[in-house]
Amino acid sequence: MPPGDPKRSRPDFPVALTASFATCSVCCMMSHERVASEEELRAFRAITDGRDDMVRRARTAGVSKNRIHVLSGIARTTVDRILKEKD
């Protein structure tokens, strides 16, 4: 079919995006990115939920505060705070 034929089921390409189509696409992408980010945050929370108890167990087992800090990557001040909270 020749370009511009009214029997064509789709428009000729390239087609300029209309403002409403572009906005919809951006909204959909942001929504997808938001959902993915929220899922990532939930996964992070699931991993870190037991952090404080893990630090306390390690200290009770005789692991030094500095070693807990080095192995876990938790700031030394945070390790101190976690251990102080239980006292």
C-alpha positions, 0 to 999 in steps of 0.5 A: 500500500502506498504511504498515506493510503487510508486503508493502512491500519497504522500511521506512516513512520516516523510519527511525531510523539504527541504530548499526551503520548510522551507524558503517558510513557514517562509516567509509565516508566516512572511508575515502573521505576518506583515499583522496582525501587520499592521492591529493592527497599523491601528486599534490603529491609528483609536482609537487615531486619536482624542486624542488631540481634546479629551484632549482639550475638557476635559480641556475646560470642566474644567477637570484638567491637572492631571486628564486628565493624570490619566484617559487617561494614556497620559503622563503629558508632552504630555497633556501639549504639546497638550494644548500648541499647540492650544494656 
